[in-house]
Amino acid sequence: MDFVENNLDPAVEINRELMAKQIIAQSDKYQICEGCSSIVTREACICPNCHSYQFDTDLINIKMQAQILAKKVPSSVTAQDLL
């Protein structure tokens, strides 16, 4: 997998790349939120970020989204960010 340069802290960049590789390797355990495009586990009934309840479970789309998110600067605000 080829990752492009971005403005992420190197530790964050490595973590996002590792997560993407894990998601790609086990894409059957994940789904994409159709509300905010976050990748969440298949067990999630509601997206923890945007509270949407519609998900894309297509394995090819999950792998492509993981590659996109690995290259992107994080922009979601999660509940943990508000603590």
C-alpha positions in Angstrom: 0.0 0.0 0.0 1.4 3.4 -0.9 0.7 6.3 1.4 1.1 9.9 0.3 2.8 12.6 2.4 0.5 14.7 4.6 0.8 17.0 7.6 0.1 14.5 10.3 2.3 14.0 13.3 4.5 11.0 12.5 3.1 9.0 15.4 -0.5 9.7 14.2 0.4 8.9 10.6 1.9 5.5 11.5 -1.1 4.7 13.7 -3.5 5.5 10.9 -1.5 3.4 8.4 -1.4 0.5 10.8 -5.2 0.7 11.4 -5.8 0.9 7.6 -3.7 -2.2 7.1 -5.6 -4.0 9.8 -9.0 -3.0 8.3 -7.9 -4.0 4.8 -6.7 -7.4 6.1 -9.9 -8.0 8.0 -12.4 -6.0 6.0 -15.2 -8.5 6.8 -15.1 -7.2 10.4 -15.8 -3.6 9.5 -18.4 -1.4 7.8 -18.5 2.2 6.6 -20.9 4.7 8.1 -23.0 6.3 5.4 -23.5 9.4 7.5 -19.9 10.4 8.1 -17.8 7.8 6.2 -16.1 6.6 9.4 -15.1 2.9 9.5 -16.6 1.1 12.5 -16.9 -2.5 13.5 -19.6 -4.7 12.1 -21.1 -5.0 15.6 -22.0 -1.3 15.7 -25.7 -0.6 15.2 -25.3 3.2 15.4 -22.2 5.2 14.4 -20.4 6.4 17.5 -19.4 9.6 15.7 -22.6 10.8 13.9 -25.3 8.4 15.3 -26.3 7.3 11.8 -27.7 3.8 11.5 -27.0 3.1 7.8 -23.8 1.3 6.8 -22.0 0.1 3.7 -20.7 -3.4 4.1 -19.2 -3.9 0.6 -15.7 -5.3 1.2 -14.1 -3.4 -1.7 -15.6 -0.1 -0.5 -14.3 -0.8 3.0 -10.7 -1.4 1.7 -10.8 1.7 -0.5 -12.1 3.8 2.4 -9.4 2.6 4.7 -6.8 3.6 2.1 -8.4 7.1 1.8 -8.6 7.6 5.6 -5.0 6.5 6.1 -3.9 9.4 4.0 -6.2 12.0 5.4 -5.7 14.3 8.4 -8.2 13.3 11.1 -11.2 15.6 11.2 -13.9 13.8 13.1 -14.9 15.0 16.6 -15.6 12.0 18.8 -17.2 11.9 22.3 -13.7 11.2 23.7 -12.4 14.5 22.2 -15.0 16.4 24.3 -13.9 15.0 27.6 
